[in-house]
Amino acid sequence: MTETVNIHEAKTHLSRLLDKVSQGESVIIARSGQPIARLSRFESPQPGTSQRVGFLKGQIEVPDAFVRLGGQAILDAFQGEDPNASAP
């Protein structure tokens, strides 16, 4: 059963409420009897199950020249030169 508590009670008994939440119960926080928030347990991934960096390793190939693509245009932009400007 989900417990409903008012804001003052939630502030006063936060540790007790978090203990309930950590065991899988939900807690509803209400203001003037109207529910405004729900506390529920956060399910974090187990270590080693989430992989983000390198997730395409072995599936794509980056050309060696990739780091030089647009190099001159970037250099010109840093030096204040506009490659699209017409000559005076």
C-alpha positions in Angstrom: 0.0 0.0 0.0 1.3 3.5 -0.9 1.6 5.9 2.0 0.5 9.5 1.6 2.1 12.1 3.8 1.9 15.9 4.0 5.0 18.1 3.3 5.7 18.8 6.9 5.6 15.1 7.9 7.8 14.3 4.9 10.4 16.8 6.0 10.2 15.6 9.6 10.5 11.9 8.8 12.5 11.9 5.6 14.9 9.2 6.7 12.1 6.8 7.7 10.3 7.5 4.4 13.5 6.8 2.4 13.9 3.5 4.3 10.5 2.5 3.0 11.3 3.6 -0.5 14.6 1.7 -0.5 12.5 -1.4 0.2 10.3 -0.9 -2.8 7.4 1.0 -1.4 6.2 4.3 -2.9 5.4 7.4 -0.9 3.1 10.2 -2.1 3.8 13.7 -0.8 0.7 15.9 -0.6 0.0 19.6 0.0 -3.4 20.4 1.5 -4.4 16.8 0.8 -3.5 17.1 -2.9 -0.8 14.7 -4.2 2.2 16.7 -5.6 5.0 14.2 -5.7 5.9 10.5 -5.5 9.0 9.1 -3.9 10.0 5.8 -5.5 13.2 3.7 -5.5 15.8 4.6 -8.1 16.9 1.6 -10.1 20.5 2.2 -11.1 22.2 -0.2 -13.6 24.4 -2.8 -12.1 28.2 -2.2 -12.6 29.4 -3.4 -15.9 26.0 -3.6 -17.6 26.0 -0.1 -19.0 28.5 0.6 -21.7 28.5 3.9 -23.6 32.0 4.9 -24.5 33.3 2.7 -27.4 29.9 1.1 -28.0 30.5 1.1 -31.8 34.0 -0.4 -31.5 34.7 -2.7 -34.4 31.4 -1.7 -36.2 32.7 1.4 -38.0 35.9 2.6 -39.5 37.2 6.2 -39.2 39.5 7.3 -42.0 43.0 8.4 -41.0 42.4 11.8 -42.6 39.3 12.4 -40.3 41.2 14.6 -37.9 42.4 16.9 -40.7 39.0 17.3 -42.4 38.3 21.0 -42.8 41.6 21.8 -41.1 42.5 24.8 -43.4 39.0 26.3 -43.0 39.1 26.0 -39.3 42.6 27.5 -39.2 41.5 30.4 -41.4 38.5 31.0 -39.1 40.7 31.2 -36.1 43.0 33.6 -37.9 40.1 35.9 -38.9 40.2 35.0 -42.6 36.9 34.5 -44.4 37.2 32.0 -47.2 33.8 33.2 -48.6 34.8 36.9 -48.8 35.2 38.3 -52.2 38.6 40.0 -53.1 38.5 43.8 -53.0 
